[in-house]
Amino acid sequence: MTTKPHTSAPAPYWTWGGLSEGAWRSVPMLPGTVVFSMVFGTIAAQKGVTLTDTVLMNALVFAGSSQLVAIEVWTNPLTLGTLLSLATITAIVNARFILMGASLRPWLGPLPAWQAYLALLQNVDANWIVATRYRGEGGGDVSIYLGSGIALWTTWVASVIPGYLLGAFITDPTRFGFDMLLPVFFSAMTVQMWRGSRRAIGWAVAGVVALVASQLIGGYWFIVIGAVAGSIVGGFIDE
């Protein structure tokens, strides 16, 4: 069974004021984004990635979790095998955007393609949460979604520079708990998505299955296995 759409939500539209409101709505996500980006910059420096390449990766890829996972297998110089591994890992971790994009279709679908794709270009977990909450409240201004994405993207790109420079002084990022940043960041975002304990069952199942799979199967397949398990359970308990 699927969740019924918000019947009172208006058709999508754009406003200049919505851009600033979207940026304002993303403010609670910005501190975590700053730290997250700085950590990525620090690790990139440790891996021998140039500052230019690091900034370009943040600007063009703009997918924090997949970037952090990919940088773990980064080698210098890059080989064909490493490039294939990086592409596969990025595709696996970012596969969640397929479902996130599908969830936005009822809202952005009526827009001309160039407008919808412009907005989707800025899609990440944080502004997706901001946008879906706003839409769930009955809003229709797509500028909220785009404005939030622009604010997060700007913060993400700018913050990687001091993090990279800091990497020259930190030889072991895990010593400072940087390896725990990703689970802490996503745990904080789940607070914004809380809809009661019943809806959280799928999250719990996904987490447990992923942990078990990570112990039994090599590589990063535990991400896919956990996500699929959680999605199936979530689909059955959805009303």
Secondary structure, DSSP 8 states (H G I E B T S, - for coil): ------TT----B--HHHHHHHHHHTGGGHHHHHHHHHHHHHHHHHTT--HHHHHHHHHHT--HHHHHHHHHT--SS--HHHHHHHHHHHHHHTTHHHHHHHHHHHHHTTS-HHHHHHHHTT--HHHHHHHHHHHHTT--BHHHHHHHHHHHHHHHHHHHHHHHHHTTT-S-GGGGTGGGHHHHHHHHHHHHH---TTTTHHHHHHHHHHHHHHHHS-TTHHHHHHHHHHHHHHHHH--
